[in-house]
């Protein structure tokens, strides 16, 4: 479907918004752009670069000057880049060539500015969960939990799962978290802390969405017969607080067929909540407070590949 640009009036409003300042943007190099604004994917792995409002000056002529930007921006000069930002919580972008002027890198705001479109990717999981929470009105609300990308939930986590360049930071977090976990008897053997440290040190996507601050499902980082650990960013579906108890339904597909499912119902309480230094990644360690014996056996054997005696 063709992505239509903003109308002239809409563009004028956006330009005034940018002129007023205090608008953070991300800049990503692109290979090429066709007449409809469609961007071809990059052939190599290049990440977006975030530009803070203090490093941006917008001229009334529609030129963006980058003032003391990150050094990685220099590599983008002479290339087409995709510039993304939010306007009234709506994700927008335009494509322009980054040029060098006397004051430094600069971008001309083109005639065509586009809305960021949602990319719907349907994932098929062999395991998922739903967290239930009672609100003050007496109604139960529920929140979806999906496996975090790249996390093998039914394999024992090992330190090598953490990227080598992140292990120094992860080690520092682990030392702090071990002390925190020892204060709570429900923290178990601490194996889940490896998955937590990995999640909290991974690079977070800077990609803009069609709507700002959209709520996403919880990420499942770890699960066994005693606990489940979920991760979340700055804007979680609900705030998970220490000691709070929730109902949880875990769904497993059996025999590699989504048509054959097993649901496990438990209650769980938050033992600890961990966060990275920036607070943009968090993990809630939830221990099971009630579980049926046959479900306990099922989870133990699935997560340890050992028959429970």
Buried (B, 14 or more C-beta within 10 A) or exposed (E): EEBEBBEEEBBEBBBEBBEEEEBBBBBBBBEEBEEEBEBEEEEEEEEBBBBBEEBBBBEEEBBBBBEEBEEEBEEBBEEBBBBBBBBEEBBBBBBBBBEEEEEBBBBBBBEBBBBBEEEEEEEEBBBBBBBBBEEEEEEEEBBEBBBBEEBEBBEEBEEEBBEEEBBEBBEEBBEEBEEBBEEBEBBBEBBBBBBBBBBBBBEEEEEBBBEBEEEEBBBBBBBBBBBBBBBBBEEBBBEBEEEBBBBBBBBBBEEEEEEEEEEBEBBBBBBBBBEBEEEEBBBBBBBBEEBEEEBBBBBBEBBEEEEEE
